[in-house]
Amino acid sequence: MSAPPTIYLHGGPGYSSYSFENSIGPQLETKLQMIYFDQRDCGRSKEIGEEAPLSVAALVDDIEALRQRLNLKQVNLIGHSFGGLLAIEYAKKYPSTVTKMILIDISGNLKAMIENQIASILNIAARHFAHLQPILKSIATSSITSVAKLKSMYELCDEIILERELYWCHDEGRERNARLDLQSGIDRRISRLVPKLMASGYLDSDHPELMQPLAQPAMLFSGRYSHCVGERNIVVAAEKWGIPLVWFDQSGHLPHIEEPEAFAQTTFRFLLDA
């Protein structure tokens, strides 16, 4: 039996597939035909002109163009974080082309997810940035959008400490991923995708249209130590989508980095179970 074609959709927005490909990738490739897709204006994707659209709709149609280019009748989708939302958006528009989906640490309710991160940063500040607490609280209670609040708080705090506390269970995983980021030579900060999505309001919505039951077989993965989405938001997302939820007990936001063996085996059981 041939290996099922499986497209990986990275998060960010504005990240790349390099870290996933060069960490868990070789294990997954033993049983799956892995396709690593760097979204437009992200990672290793070809440069696009200033006039080219940068929107979720454009990203979704890029996935469909990739499927057609590879002459694949159907594909599995593995979407991490923002990539999970792209998987859902794609499956809504092109339902007959999706076999199964794995969504990693994401909720369709982006507004609740960002508000969880804001609350988490205030808790982190009490331990690491006590001198910033007054201004961080002022930002958190201001009238600007949730995503603008998060951006402002990140700009004030030590990014390494924030990422360690929000995204990781162990420093070992964070350091391994940092080495892969350095090895990639990709500067994720130059992508224009994030400001475009911010300006469109996409990142500030509770997206009720994305919280409906999913038509395709799917599974939600999440790390117990992730503070990116929030445990309650993850549970609600799984319930709304009507799909099983798998917790990785020694992981944060990137279980494929921190628990690669468990991640691979769970992925195989789901995607290869006829």
C-alpha positions in Angstrom: 0.0 0.0 0.0 1.4 3.4 -1.0 2.1 6.0 1.7 -0.9 8.4 2.1 -0.1 11.9 1.0 -0.1 14.3 3.9 0.3 18.1 3.7 1.8 19.8 6.8 0.6 23.4 7.4 2.8 25.4 9.7 1.7 28.0 12.3 2.7 31.5 13.2 1.2 33.1 11.2 4.4 33.7 9.4 6.6 30.8 10.5 7.7 27.9 8.2 7.6 24.1 7.9 11.4 23.8 8.4 11.4 22.9 12.1 8.7 20.3 11.7 10.3 18.8 8.6 13.7 18.5 10.3 12.5 17.2 13.7 9.5 14.8 13.4 9.6 14.7 9.6 11.9 11.7 9.1 9.8 9.6 11.5 6.6 10.5 9.7 8.1 9.9 6.3 8.6 6.2 7.1 4.8 5.7 6.7 3.4 8.9 5.2 4.2 10.8 2.0 4.9 14.1 3.7 4.5 17.4 1.8 5.9 20.5 3.6 4.1 23.7 2.5 5.6 27.1 3.4 2.7 29.6 3.1 3.0 32.6 0.8 5.5 35.2 2.0 6.6 32.7 4.7 9.7 30.6 5.1 11.2 29.2 1.9 8.3 30.2 -0.3 9.1 32.2 -3.4 8.9 35.9 -3.1 5.6 37.4 -4.2 5.0 40.9 -5.4 3.5 43.7 -3.3 0.3 43.4 -5.3 -0.2 39.7 -4.5 -3.0 39.1 -2.0 -2.1 38.0 1.5 -5.2 36.6 3.0 -6.6 33.3 4.4 -8.5 32.9 1.2 -5.3 33.1 -0.9 -3.5 30.6 1.4 -6.4 28.2 1.1 -6.4 28.4 -2.7 -2.6 27.9 -2.6 -3.1 24.6 -0.8 -5.6 23.5 -3.5 -3.2 24.6 -6.3 -0.5 22.5 -4.6 -2.8 19.4 -4.5 -3.6 19.8 -8.1 0.0 20.4 -9.1 0.9 17.1 -7.4 -2.0 15.4 -9.0 -3.4 14.1 -5.7 -7.0 13.1 -5.5 -7.2 13.4 -1.7 -4.8 14.4 1.1 -4.5 14.3 4.8 -3.8 17.6 6.6 -1.6 18.2 9.7 -2.1 21.8 10.8 -0.1 23.2 13.7 -1.5 26.3 15.5 -2.6 28.8 12.8 -2.0 26.0 10.3 -4.8 24.1 12.0 -7.2 26.9 11.1 -6.0 26.8 7.5 -6.7 23.1 7.5 -10.3 23.8 8.6 -10.7 26.7 6.1 -9.5 24.4 3.3 -11.7 21.5 4.3 -14.7 23.8 4.3 -14.0 25.0 0.8 -12.7 21.8 -0.7 -14.4 19.1 1.5 -14.1 16.2 -1.1 -10.3 16.5 -1.2 -9.6 16.0 2.5 -9.2 12.4 3.9 -8.4 13.2 7.6 -7.0 16.1 9.6 -4.8 16.4 12.7 -5.1 19.8 14.4 -2.3 20.8 16.8 -3.0 23.2 19.8 -5.5 25.5 18.2 -9.1 26.7 18.6 -11.2 28.5 16.0 -12.0 31.1 18.7 -8.9 33.2 18.2 -10.2 36.0 20.4 -10.4 33.7 23.4 -7.1 32.2 22.6 -5.3 35.6 22.5 -7.1 36.7 25.7 -5.8 33.5 27.3 -2.2 34.5 26.2 -2.7 38.0 27.6 -3.8 36.6 31.0 -0.9 34.2 30.9 1.6 37.0 30.3 0.3 38.9 33.3 0.9 35.8 35.4 4.4 35.4 33.9 5.1 39.1 34.6 4.5 38.5 38.3 7.4 36.1 38.3 9.8 37.5 35.8 8.9 41.2 34.9 7.6 42.7 38.1 8.7 46.1 37.1 6.6 45.9 34.0 3.4 44.8 35.7 1.7 48.3 35.9 2.2 49.0 32.1 1.2 45.4 31.1 -2.0 45.7 33.2 -2.7 49.0 31.6 -2.3 47.5 28.1 -4.5 44.5 29.1 -7.3 46.7 30.2 -7.0 49.2 27.3 -9.6 49.6 24.5 -7.3 48.4 21.7 -7.9 45.1 20.0 -6.8 41.9 21.7 -4.1 41.1 19.1 -2.7 44.7 19.4 -2.5 44.2 23.2 -0.6 41.0 22.7 1.8 42.6 20.2 2.5 45.5 22.6 3.1 43.1 25.5 5.5 41.0 23.5 7.5 44.2 22.5 8.0 45.1 26.2 8.9 41.7 27.6 11.9 39.4 27.1 10.8 37.2 24.2 12.9 34.1 25.2 11.3 34.1 28.7 7.8 34.6 27.3 8.2 31.8 24.7 9.6 29.4 27.3 6.7 30.0 29.6 4.0 30.0 27.0 5.1 27.3 24.6 7.3 24.8 26.3 7.4 22.1 28.9 11.2 21.6 28.9 14.1 23.9 28.0 15.5 21.0 26.0 12.7 21.1 23.5 12.9 24.9 23.2 16.6 24.8 22.7 16.3 22.1 20.0 13.8 24.1 18.1 15.9 27.3 18.5 18.8 25.4 16.9 16.6 24.3 14.0 15.3 27.9 13.5 19.0 29.1 13.4 19.9 26.3 11.0 17.0 27.3 8.7 18.4 30.8 8.1 14.8 32.0 8.0 13.9 35.3 9.6 10.2 34.9 10.4 9.8 38.5 11.4 10.0 39.7 7.8 6.7 38.0 6.7 4.0 40.5 5.8 1.3 37.9 6.5 0.8 38.9 10.2 0.2 42.6 9.7 -2.1 41.8 6.8 -4.2 39.4 8.9 -4.2 41.9 11.8 -5.5 44.6 9.5 -8.2 42.3 8.2 -9.5 41.6 11.7 -9.1 37.8 11.2 -6.9 37.3 14.2 -9.3 39.1 16.6 -12.5 37.2 15.8 -14.2 34.3 17.7 -14.9 32.8 14.3 -18.2 31.0 15.0 -18.1 29.7 11.4 -14.9 27.8 12.3 -16.3 26.3 15.5 -18.9 24.1 13.8 -18.8 20.3 13.7 -16.2 19.1 11.2 -17.3 17.0 8.3 -14.0 15.1 8.0 -12.5 12.6 10.5 -10.2 14.7 12.6 -8.3 14.7 15.9 -7.0 17.6 18.2 -3.6 17.3 19.8 -2.5 19.6 22.6 0.3 19.8 25.2 -0.6 19.9 28.9 2.0 22.7 29.4 0.9 24.9 26.5 -0.4 28.3 27.5 -0.9 29.4 23.9 -4.6 28.4 23.6 -5.6 27.5 27.2 -6.9 24.2 28.5 -10.5 25.2 28.6 -10.4 26.7 25.1 -8.9 23.4 23.8 -11.6 21.3 25.5 -14.4 23.5 24.1 -12.8 23.4 20.6 -12.8 19.6 20.6 -16.4 19.5 21.8 -17.6 22.0 19.2 -15.7 20.2 16.4 -17.0 16.8 17.7 -13.5 15.2 17.5 -11.2 13.3 19.9 -8.8 15.3 22.0 -5.3 13.8 22.7 -3.2 15.4 25.5 0.6 15.1 25.5 1.5 15.2 29.1 5.2 16.3 28.7 4.7 18.9 26.0 3.8 22.5 25.4 2.7 24.1 22.2 4.9 21.9 20.0 4.4 18.2 21.0 6.1 17.0 17.8 9.3 18.5 19.2 9.0 17.5 22.9 7.3 14.1 22.5 8.2 13.0 19.0 7.8 9.2 19.5 4.3 9.6 21.0 3.4 12.2 18.4 4.4 9.9 15.5 2.7 6.8 16.9 -0.5 8.7 17.6 -0.4 10.2 14.1 0.1 6.8 12.5 -2.7 5.1 14.4 -5.2 7.8 13.3 -4.1 8.5 9.7 -3.4 4.8 8.8 -6.4 3.3 10.5 -8.6 2.3 7.6 
